[in-house]
């Protein structure tokens, strides 16, 4: 909606939000748990990271479905 109203690229709003949501720190924490020999907690954290990834991708797809971009690249 921002892109349509402000006549600016939608990535100005979308990309910084995705950078904040990138589950890289969760993946690092998962690897850290596994290397500390706490495998069960590492696997649990890895499942959480996978759920975060799926939620981010699904949100982007759903957002593009609700409000299609002004033009295709």
PyMOL Python script that loads the backbone (N, CA, C, O; Angstrom):
from pymol import cmd

cmd.read_pdbstr("""\
ATOM      1  N   UNK A   1       0.815  -1.193   0.000  1.00  0.00           N
ATOM      2  CA  UNK A   1       0.000   0.000   0.000  1.00  0.00           C
ATOM      3  C   UNK A   1       0.862   1.261   0.000  1.00  0.00           C
ATOM      4  O   UNK A   1       0.507   2.264  -0.619  1.00  0.00           O
ATOM      5  N   UNK A   2       2.002   1.203   0.701  1.00  0.00           N
ATOM      6  CA  UNK A   2       2.903   2.352   0.742  1.00  0.00           C
ATOM      7  C   UNK A   2       3.357   2.735  -0.658  1.00  0.00           C
ATOM      8  O   UNK A   2       3.412   3.919  -0.990  1.00  0.00           O
ATOM      9  N   UNK A   3       3.682   1.745  -1.481  1.00  0.00           N
ATOM     10  CA  UNK A   3       4.172   2.024  -2.829  1.00  0.00           C
ATOM     11  C   UNK A   3       3.108   2.711  -3.671  1.00  0.00           C
ATOM     12  O   UNK A   3       3.414   3.603  -4.463  1.00  0.00           O
ATOM     13  N   UNK A   4       1.879   2.303  -3.501  1.00  0.00           N
ATOM     14  CA  UNK A   4       0.810   2.909  -4.294  1.00  0.00           C
ATOM     15  C   UNK A   4       0.460   4.320  -3.824  1.00  0.00           C
ATOM     16  O   UNK A   4       0.206   5.208  -4.639  1.00  0.00           O
ATOM     17  N   UNK A   5       0.449   4.517  -2.528  1.00  0.00           N
ATOM     18  CA  UNK A   5       0.056   5.821  -2.004  1.00  0.00           C
ATOM     19  C   UNK A   5       1.171   6.844  -2.174  1.00  0.00           C
ATOM     20  O   UNK A   5       0.909   7.970  -2.598  1.00  0.00           O
ATOM     21  N   UNK A   6       2.406   6.479  -1.853  1.00  0.00           N
ATOM     22  CA  UNK A   6       3.522   7.431  -1.872  1.00  0.00           C
ATOM     23  C   UNK A   6       4.247   7.475  -3.212  1.00  0.00           C
ATOM     24  O   UNK A   6       5.134   8.306  -3.406  1.00  0.00           O
ATOM     25  N   UNK A   7       3.883   6.595  -4.134  1.00  0.00           N
ATOM     26  CA  UNK A   7       4.553   6.505  -5.435  1.00  0.00           C
ATOM     27  C   UNK A   7       6.054   6.312  -5.279  1.00  0.00           C
ATOM     28  O   UNK A   7       6.854   6.912  -5.997  1.00  0.00           O
ATOM     29  N   UNK A   8       6.414   5.468  -4.334  1.00  0.00           N
ATOM     30  CA  UNK A   8       7.803   5.094  -4.057  1.00  0.00           C
ATOM     31  C   UNK A   8       7.907   3.573  -4.142  1.00  0.00           C
ATOM     32  O   UNK A   8       6.893   2.877  -4.083  1.00  0.00           O
ATOM     33  N   UNK A   9       9.122   3.059  -4.278  1.00  0.00           N
ATOM     34  CA  UNK A   9       9.274   1.594  -4.285  1.00  0.00           C
ATOM     35  C   UNK A   9       8.834   0.979  -2.957  1.00  0.00           C
ATOM     36  O   UNK A   9       9.134   1.510  -1.887  1.00  0.00           O
ATOM     37  N   UNK A  10       8.131  -0.128  -3.036  1.00  0.00           N
ATOM     38  CA  UNK A  10       7.665  -0.803  -1.826  1.00  0.00           C
ATOM     39  C   UNK A  10       8.785  -1.387  -1.005  1.00  0.00           C
ATOM     40  O   UNK A  10       8.605  -1.659   0.182  1.00  0.00           O
ATOM     41  N   UNK A  11       9.948  -1.586  -1.616  1.00  0.00           N
ATOM     42  CA  UNK A  11      11.083  -2.153  -0.893  1.00  0.00           C
ATOM     43  C   UNK A  11      11.606  -1.216   0.196  1.00  0.00           C
ATOM     44  O   UNK A  11      12.308  -1.660   1.105  1.00  0.00           O
ATOM     45  N   UNK A  12      11.275   0.068   0.118  1.00  0.00           N
ATOM     46  CA  UNK A  12      11.710   1.006   1.157  1.00  0.00           C
ATOM     47  C   UNK A  12      11.148   0.633   2.520  1.00  0.00           C
ATOM     48  O   UNK A  12      11.797   0.865   3.541  1.00  0.00           O
ATOM     49  N   UNK A  13       9.983   0.075   2.550  1.00  0.00           N
ATOM     50  CA  UNK A  13       9.351  -0.331   3.802  1.00  0.00           C
ATOM     51  C   UNK A  13       9.557  -1.818   4.050  1.00  0.00           C
ATOM     52  O   UNK A  13       9.782  -2.229   5.188  1.00  0.00           O
ATOM     53  N   UNK A  14       9.484  -2.615   3.017  1.00  0.00           N
ATOM     54  CA  UNK A  14       9.513  -4.067   3.153  1.00  0.00           C
ATOM     55  C   UNK A  14      10.885  -4.600   3.552  1.00  0.00           C
ATOM     56  O   UNK A  14      10.972  -5.432   4.456  1.00  0.00           O
ATOM     57  N   UNK A  15      11.933  -4.158   2.922  1.00  0.00           N
ATOM     58  CA  UNK A  15      13.253  -4.740   3.142  1.00  0.00           C
ATOM     59  C   UNK A  15      13.815  -4.499   4.542  1.00  0.00           C
ATOM     60  O   UNK A  15      14.340  -5.443   5.132  1.00  0.00           O
ATOM     61  N   UNK A  16      13.736  -3.288   5.110  1.00  0.00           N
ATOM     62  CA  UNK A  16      14.240  -3.138   6.484  1.00  0.00           C
ATOM     63  C   UNK A  16      13.480  -4.002   7.489  1.00  0.00           C
ATOM     64  O   UNK A  16      14.058  -4.480   8.465  1.00  0.00           O
ATOM     65  N   UNK A  17      12.198  -4.198   7.250  1.00  0.00           N
ATOM     66  CA  UNK A  17      11.434  -5.068   8.139  1.00  0.00           C
ATOM     67  C   UNK A  17      11.876  -6.508   8.054  1.00  0.00           C
ATOM     68  O   UNK A  17      11.923  -7.208   9.065  1.00  0.00           O
ATOM     69  N   UNK A  18      12.201  -6.958   6.855  1.00  0.00           N
ATOM     70  CA  UNK A  18      12.666  -8.331   6.679  1.00  0.00           C
ATOM     71  C   UNK A  18      14.037  -8.504   7.317  1.00  0.00           C
ATOM     72  O   UNK A  18      14.316  -9.544   7.914  1.00  0.00           O
ATOM     73  N   UNK A  19      14.886  -7.508   7.199  1.00  0.00           N
ATOM     74  CA  UNK A  19      16.213  -7.605   7.807  1.00  0.00           C
ATOM     75  C   UNK A  19      16.093  -7.786   9.314  1.00  0.00           C
ATOM     76  O   UNK A  19      16.861  -8.538   9.914  1.00  0.00           O
ATOM     77  N   UNK A  20      15.135  -7.103   9.925  1.00  0.00           N
ATOM     78  CA  UNK A  20      14.937  -7.260  11.363  1.00  0.00           C
ATOM     79  C   UNK A  20      14.375  -8.631  11.717  1.00  0.00           C
ATOM     80  O   UNK A  20      14.602  -9.126  12.821  1.00  0.00           O
ATOM     81  N   UNK A  21      13.649  -9.244  10.800  1.00  0.00           N
ATOM     82  CA  UNK A  21      13.020 -10.529  11.085  1.00  0.00           C
ATOM     83  C   UNK A  21      13.842 -11.734  10.650  1.00  0.00           C
ATOM     84  O   UNK A  21      13.466 -12.871  10.936  1.00  0.00           O
ATOM     85  N   UNK A  22      14.934 -11.509   9.977  1.00  0.00           N
ATOM     86  CA  UNK A  22      15.739 -12.629   9.491  1.00  0.00           C
ATOM     87  C   UNK A  22      16.191 -13.463  10.685  1.00  0.00           C
ATOM     88  O   UNK A  22      16.782 -12.937  11.629  1.00  0.00           O
ATOM     89  N   UNK A  23      15.917 -14.744  10.641  1.00  0.00           N
ATOM     90  CA  UNK A  23      16.210 -15.579  11.813  1.00  0.00           C
ATOM     91  C   UNK A  23      17.660 -16.065  11.871  1.00  0.00           C
ATOM     92  O   UNK A  23      17.909 -17.189  12.307  1.00  0.00           O
ATOM     93  N   UNK A  24      18.595 -15.265  11.451  1.00  0.00           N
ATOM     94  CA  UNK A  24      19.995 -15.660  11.490  1.00  0.00           C
ATOM     95  C   UNK A  24      20.506 -15.838  12.903  1.00  0.00           C
ATOM     96  O   UNK A  24      21.276 -16.760  13.173  1.00  0.00           O
ATOM     97  N   UNK A  25      20.086 -14.965  13.812  1.00  0.00           N
ATOM     98  CA  UNK A  25      20.542 -15.101  15.190  1.00  0.00           C
ATOM     99  C   UNK A  25      19.977 -16.357  15.835  1.00  0.00           C
ATOM    100  O   UNK A  25      20.632 -16.976  16.674  1.00  0.00           O
ATOM    101  N   UNK A  26      18.764 -16.736  15.448  1.00  0.00           N
ATOM    102  CA  UNK A  26      18.180 -17.962  15.984  1.00  0.00           C
ATOM    103  C   UNK A  26      18.946 -19.177  15.457  1.00  0.00           C
ATOM    104  O   UNK A  26      19.178 -20.134  16.195  1.00  0.00           O
ATOM    105  N   UNK A  27      19.335 -19.139  14.191  1.00  0.00           N
ATOM    106  CA  UNK A  27      20.133 -20.228  13.631  1.00  0.00           C
ATOM    107  C   UNK A  27      21.491 -20.328  14.292  1.00  0.00           C
ATOM    108  O   UNK A  27      21.979 -21.428  14.554  1.00  0.00           O
ATOM    109  N   UNK A  28      22.105 -19.189  14.564  1.00  0.00           N
ATOM    110  CA  UNK A  28      23.393 -19.190  15.247  1.00  0.00           C
ATOM    111  C   UNK A  28      23.249 -19.759  16.659  1.00  0.00           C
ATOM    112  O   UNK A  28      24.093 -20.532  17.112  1.00  0.00           O
ATOM    113  N   UNK A  29      22.188 -19.376  17.341  1.00  0.00           N
ATOM    114  CA  UNK A  29      21.943 -19.902  18.682  1.00  0.00           C
ATOM    115  C   UNK A  29      21.722 -21.408  18.649  1.00  0.00           C
ATOM    116  O   UNK A  29      22.181 -22.126  19.537  1.00  0.00           O
ATOM    117  N   UNK A  30      21.014 -21.890  17.619  1.00  0.00           N
ATOM    118  CA  UNK A  30      20.784 -23.326  17.468  1.00  0.00           C
ATOM    119  C   UNK A  30      22.103 -24.068  17.286  1.00  0.00           C
ATOM    120  O   UNK A  30      22.335 -25.095  17.924  1.00  0.00           O
ATOM    121  N   UNK A  31      22.955 -23.554  16.427  1.00  0.00           N
ATOM    122  CA  UNK A  31      24.255 -24.174  16.212  1.00  0.00           C
ATOM    123  C   UNK A  31      25.101 -24.119  17.478  1.00  0.00           C
ATOM    124  O   UNK A  31      25.828 -25.065  17.782  1.00  0.00           O
ATOM    125  N   UNK A  32      25.010 -23.037  18.204  1.00  0.00           N
ATOM    126  CA  UNK A  32      25.748 -22.898  19.451  1.00  0.00           C
ATOM    127  C   UNK A  32      25.295 -23.941  20.476  1.00  0.00           C
ATOM    128  O   UNK A  32      26.128 -24.527  21.168  1.00  0.00           O
ATOM    129  N   UNK A  33      23.988 -24.177  20.579  1.00  0.00           N
ATOM    130  CA  UNK A  33      23.484 -25.197  21.492  1.00  0.00           C
ATOM    131  C   UNK A  33      23.981 -26.575  21.106  1.00  0.00           C
ATOM    132  O   UNK A  33      24.360 -27.362  21.973  1.00  0.00           O
ATOM    133  N   UNK A  34      23.984 -26.877  19.817  1.00  0.00           N
ATOM    134  CA  UNK A  34      24.442 -28.197  19.366  1.00  0.00           C
ATOM    135  C   UNK A  34      25.925 -28.372  19.673  1.00  0.00           C
ATOM    136  O   UNK A  34      26.347 -29.442  20.112  1.00  0.00           O
ATOM    137  N   UNK A  35      26.707 -27.339  19.449  1.00  0.00           N
ATOM    138  CA  UNK A  35      28.142 -27.437  19.728  1.00  0.00           C
ATOM    139  C   UNK A  35      28.434 -27.504  21.230  1.00  0.00           C
ATOM    140  O   UNK A  35      29.474 -28.024  21.636  1.00  0.00           O
ATOM    141  N   UNK A  36      27.528 -26.985  22.050  1.00  0.00           N
ATOM    142  CA  UNK A  36      27.664 -27.102  23.501  1.00  0.00           C
ATOM    143  C   UNK A  36      27.106 -28.426  24.011  1.00  0.00           C
ATOM    144  O   UNK A  36      26.979 -28.616  25.221  1.00  0.00           O
ATOM    145  N   UNK A  37      26.777 -29.325  23.121  1.00  0.00           N
ATOM    146  CA  UNK A  37      26.277 -30.679  23.422  1.00  0.00           C
ATOM    147  C   UNK A  37      24.904 -30.671  24.081  1.00  0.00           C
ATOM    148  O   UNK A  37      24.572 -31.578  24.844  1.00  0.00           O
ATOM    149  N   UNK A  38      24.122 -29.665  23.794  1.00  0.00           N
ATOM    150  CA  UNK A  38      22.732 -29.628  24.223  1.00  0.00           C
ATOM    151  C   UNK A  38      21.889 -29.807  22.956  1.00  0.00           C
ATOM    152  O   UNK A  38      21.252 -28.868  22.477  1.00  0.00           O
ATOM    153  N   UNK A  39      21.901 -31.023  22.432  1.00  0.00           N
ATOM    154  CA  UNK A  39      21.335 -31.294  21.108  1.00  0.00           C
ATOM    155  C   UNK A  39      19.826 -31.087  21.083  1.00  0.00           C
ATOM    156  O   UNK A  39      19.289 -30.549  20.115  1.00  0.00           O
ATOM    157  N   UNK A  40      19.144 -31.508  22.133  1.00  0.00           N
ATOM    158  CA  UNK A  40      17.688 -31.368  22.133  1.00  0.00           C
ATOM    159  C   UNK A  40      17.268 -29.895  22.047  1.00  0.00           C
ATOM    160  O   UNK A  40      16.362 -29.554  21.287  1.00  0.00           O
ATOM    161  N   UNK A  41      17.913 -29.037  22.811  1.00  0.00           N
ATOM    162  CA  UNK A  41      17.599 -27.614  22.748  1.00  0.00           C
ATOM    163  C   UNK A  41      18.006 -27.022  21.403  1.00  0.00           C
ATOM    164  O   UNK A  41      17.331 -26.132  20.887  1.00  0.00           O
ATOM    165  N   UNK A  42      19.112 -27.514  20.829  1.00  0.00           N
ATOM    166  CA  UNK A  42      19.535 -27.065  19.503  1.00  0.00           C
ATOM    167  C   UNK A  42      18.535 -27.415  18.423  1.00  0.00           C
ATOM    168  O   UNK A  42      18.251 -26.602  17.543  1.00  0.00           O
ATOM    169  N   UNK A  43      18.001 -28.621  18.486  1.00  0.00           N
ATOM    170  CA  UNK A  43      17.002 -29.043  17.493  1.00  0.00           C
ATOM    171  C   UNK A  43      15.712 -28.251  17.681  1.00  0.00           C
ATOM    172  O   UNK A  43      15.078 -27.855  16.702  1.00  0.00           O
ATOM    173  N   UNK A  44      15.323 -28.022  18.926  1.00  0.00           N
ATOM    174  CA  UNK A  44      14.122 -27.230  19.196  1.00  0.00           C
ATOM    175  C   UNK A  44      14.272 -25.805  18.648  1.00  0.00           C
ATOM    176  O   UNK A  44      13.329 -25.250  18.083  1.00  0.00           O
ATOM    177  N   UNK A  45      15.448 -25.229  18.817  1.00  0.00           N
ATOM    178  CA  UNK A  45      15.697 -23.884  18.300  1.00  0.00           C
ATOM    179  C   UNK A  45      15.733 -23.894  16.766  1.00  0.00           C
ATOM    180  O   UNK A  45      15.296 -22.934  16.132  1.00  0.00           O
ATOM    181  N   UNK A  46      16.247 -24.962  16.176  1.00  0.00           N
ATOM    182  CA  UNK A  46      16.264 -25.070  14.711  1.00  0.00           C
ATOM    183  C   UNK A  46      14.845 -25.169  14.151  1.00  0.00           C
ATOM    184  O   UNK A  46      14.561 -24.619  13.087  1.00  0.00           O
ATOM    185  N   UNK A  47      13.969 -25.853  14.848  1.00  0.00           N
ATOM    186  CA  UNK A  47      12.568 -25.930  14.414  1.00  0.00           C
ATOM    187  C   UNK A  47      11.922 -24.545  14.500  1.00  0.00           C
ATOM    188  O   UNK A  47      11.149 -24.162  13.623  1.00  0.00           O
ATOM    189  N   UNK A  48      12.239 -23.806  15.549  1.00  0.00           N
ATOM    190  CA  UNK A  48      11.740 -22.442  15.670  1.00  0.00           C
ATOM    191  C   UNK A  48      12.239 -21.570  14.523  1.00  0.00           C
ATOM    192  O   UNK A  48      11.486 -20.758  13.985  1.00  0.00           O
ATOM    193  N   UNK A  49      13.510 -21.735  14.147  1.00  0.00           N
ATOM    194  CA  UNK A  49      14.075 -20.969  13.033  1.00  0.00           C
ATOM    195  C   UNK A  49      13.358 -21.314  11.727  1.00  0.00           C
ATOM    196  O   UNK A  49      13.071 -20.429  10.921  1.00  0.00           O
ATOM    197  N   UNK A  50      13.071 -22.595  11.524  1.00  0.00           N
ATOM    198  CA  UNK A  50      12.358 -23.002  10.315  1.00  0.00           C
ATOM    199  C   UNK A  50      10.956 -22.395  10.278  1.00  0.00           C
ATOM    200  O   UNK A  50      10.491 -21.962   9.224  1.00  0.00           O
ATOM    201  N   UNK A  51      10.294 -22.365  11.414  1.00  0.00           N
ATOM    202  CA  UNK A  51       8.967 -21.753  11.469  1.00  0.00           C
ATOM    203  C   UNK A  51       9.047 -20.264  11.159  1.00  0.00           C
ATOM    204  O   UNK A  51       8.163 -19.725  10.492  1.00  0.00           O
ATOM    205  N   UNK A  52      10.098 -19.588  11.637  1.00  0.00           N
ATOM    206  CA  UNK A  52      10.277 -18.170  11.321  1.00  0.00           C
ATOM    207  C   UNK A  52      10.490 -17.956   9.822  1.00  0.00           C
ATOM    208  O   UNK A  52       9.917 -17.038   9.234  1.00  0.00           O
ATOM    209  N   UNK A  53      11.308 -18.798   9.211  1.00  0.00           N
ATOM    210  CA  UNK A  53      11.540 -18.685   7.773  1.00  0.00           C
ATOM    211  C   UNK A  53      10.251 -18.872   6.977  1.00  0.00           C
ATOM    212  O   UNK A  53       9.962 -18.108   6.056  1.00  0.00           O
ATOM    213  N   UNK A  54       9.491 -19.883   7.339  1.00  0.00           N
ATOM    214  CA  UNK A  54       8.234 -20.153   6.636  1.00  0.00           C
ATOM    215  C   UNK A  54       7.260 -18.994   6.821  1.00  0.00           C
ATOM    216  O   UNK A  54       6.557 -18.617   5.883  1.00  0.00           O
ATOM    217  N   UNK A  55       7.214 -18.425   8.028  1.00  0.00           N
ATOM    218  CA  UNK A  55       6.308 -17.304   8.288  1.00  0.00           C
ATOM    219  C   UNK A  55       6.699 -16.077   7.469  1.00  0.00           C
ATOM    220  O   UNK A  55       5.826 -15.375   6.959  1.00  0.00           O
ATOM    221  N   UNK A  56       8.000 -15.808   7.336  1.00  0.00           N
ATOM    222  CA  UNK A  56       8.442 -14.658   6.544  1.00  0.00           C
ATOM    223  C   UNK A  56       8.076 -14.837   5.083  1.00  0.00           C
ATOM    224  O   UNK A  56       7.541 -13.919   4.461  1.00  0.00           O
ATOM    225  N   UNK A  57       8.359 -16.004   4.529  1.00  0.00           N
ATOM    226  CA  UNK A  57       8.060 -16.251   3.116  1.00  0.00           C
ATOM    227  C   UNK A  57       6.559 -16.221   2.869  1.00  0.00           C
ATOM    228  O   UNK A  57       6.103 -15.632   1.889  1.00  0.00           O
ATOM    229  N   UNK A  58       5.787 -16.852   3.750  1.00  0.00           N
ATOM    230  CA  UNK A  58       4.327 -16.854   3.588  1.00  0.00           C
ATOM    231  C   UNK A  58       3.765 -15.443   3.694  1.00  0.00           C
ATOM    232  O   UNK A  58       2.841 -15.085   2.964  1.00  0.00           O
ATOM    233  N   UNK A  59       4.313 -14.647   4.590  1.00  0.00           N
ATOM    234  CA  UNK A  59       3.852 -13.269   4.716  1.00  0.00           C
ATOM    235  C   UNK A  59       4.121 -12.447   3.472  1.00  0.00           C
ATOM    236  O   UNK A  59       3.284 -11.643   3.059  1.00  0.00           O
ATOM    237  N   UNK A  60       5.293 -12.646   2.872  1.00  0.00           N
ATOM    238  CA  UNK A  60       5.597 -11.923   1.632  1.00  0.00           C
ATOM    239  C   UNK A  60       4.680 -12.353   0.489  1.00  0.00           C
ATOM    240  O   UNK A  60       4.190 -11.518  -0.271  1.00  0.00           O
ATOM    241  N   UNK A  61       4.453 -13.660   0.373  1.00  0.00           N
ATOM    242  CA  UNK A  61       3.554 -14.146  -0.674  1.00  0.00           C
ATOM    243  C   UNK A  61       2.135 -13.642  -0.455  1.00  0.00           C
ATOM    244  O   UNK A  61       1.470 -13.214  -1.399  1.00  0.00           O
ATOM    245  N   UNK A  62       1.675 -13.693   0.782  1.00  0.00           N
ATOM    246  CA  UNK A  62       0.319 -13.257   1.080  1.00  0.00           C
ATOM    247  C   UNK A  62       0.160 -11.761   0.859  1.00  0.00           C
ATOM    248  O   UNK A  62      -0.875 -11.309   0.370  1.00  0.00           O
ATOM    249  N   UNK A  63       1.188 -10.987   1.221  1.00  0.00           N
ATOM    250  CA  UNK A  63       1.144  -9.547   0.981  1.00  0.00           C
ATOM    251  C   UNK A  63       1.103  -9.204  -0.494  1.00  0.00           C
ATOM    252  O   UNK A  63       0.379  -8.295  -0.898  1.00  0.00           O
ATOM    253  N   UNK A  64       1.870  -9.919  -1.307  1.00  0.00           N
ATOM    254  CA  UNK A  64       1.835  -9.680  -2.753  1.00  0.00           C
ATOM    255  C   UNK A  64       0.507 -10.139  -3.360  1.00  0.00           C
ATOM    256  O   UNK A  64       0.059  -9.599  -4.372  1.00  0.00           O
ATOM    257  N   UNK A  65      -0.108 -11.128  -2.738  1.00  0.00           N
ATOM    258  CA  UNK A  65      -1.407 -11.599  -3.226  1.00  0.00           C
ATOM    259  C   UNK A  65      -2.510 -10.585  -2.934  1.00  0.00           C
ATOM    260  O   UNK A  65      -3.378 -10.338  -3.771  1.00  0.00           O
ATOM    261  N   UNK A  66      -2.463  -9.995  -1.721  1.00  0.00           N
ATOM    262  CA  UNK A  66      -3.499  -9.036  -1.344  1.00  0.00           C
ATOM    263  C   UNK A  66      -3.380  -7.734  -2.122  1.00  0.00           C
ATOM    264  O   UNK A  66      -4.370  -7.214  -2.635  1.00  0.00           O
ATOM    265  N   UNK A  67      -2.166  -7.215  -2.206  1.00  0.00           N
ATOM    266  CA  UNK A  67      -1.935  -5.952  -2.910  1.00  0.00           C
ATOM    267  C   UNK A  67      -0.821  -6.207  -3.919  1.00  0.00           C
ATOM    268  O   UNK A  67       0.356  -6.114  -3.572  1.00  0.00           O
ATOM    269  N   UNK A  68      -1.178  -6.528  -5.166  1.00  0.00           N
ATOM    270  CA  UNK A  68      -0.141  -6.811  -6.159  1.00  0.00           C
ATOM    271  C   UNK A  68       0.730  -5.575  -6.429  1.00  0.00           C
ATOM    272  O   UNK A  68       0.261  -4.443  -6.308  1.00  0.00           O
ATOM    273  N   UNK A  69       1.980  -5.796  -6.789  1.00  0.00           N
ATOM    274  CA  UNK A  69       2.851  -4.652  -7.073  1.00  0.00           C
ATOM    275  C   UNK A  69       2.350  -3.862  -8.271  1.00  0.00           C
ATOM    276  O   UNK A  69       1.579  -4.360  -9.091  1.00  0.00           O
ATOM    277  N   UNK A  70       2.816  -2.596  -8.353  1.00  0.00           N
ATOM    278  CA  UNK A  70       2.376  -1.741  -9.456  1.00  0.00           C
ATOM    279  C   UNK A  70       2.820  -2.299 -10.797  1.00  0.00           C
ATOM    280  O   UNK A  70       2.090  -2.220 -11.785  1.00  0.00           O
ATOM    281  N   UNK A  71       4.009  -2.857 -10.826  1.00  0.00           N
ATOM    282  CA  UNK A  71       4.511  -3.419 -12.068  1.00  0.00           C
ATOM    283  C   UNK A  71       5.389  -4.607 -11.745  1.00  0.00           C
ATOM    284  O   UNK A  71       5.963  -4.701 -10.660  1.00  0.00           O
ATOM    285  N   UNK A  72       5.484  -5.492 -12.679  1.00  0.00           N
ATOM    286  CA  UNK A  72       6.326  -6.672 -12.520  1.00  0.00           C
ATOM    287  C   UNK A  72       7.738  -6.329 -12.982  1.00  0.00           C
ATOM    288  O   UNK A  72       7.914  -5.549 -13.917  1.00  0.00           O
ATOM    289  N   UNK A  73       8.736  -6.905 -12.333  1.00  0.00           N
ATOM    290  CA  UNK A  73      10.116  -6.662 -12.729  1.00  0.00           C
ATOM    291  C   UNK A  73      10.508  -7.567 -13.869  1.00  0.00           C
ATOM    292  O   UNK A  73      11.643  -7.507 -14.343  1.00  0.00           O
TER     293      UNK A  73
END
""", "prot")
cmd.dss("prot")
cmd.show_as("cartoon", "prot")
cmd.util.cbc("prot")
cmd.orient("prot")
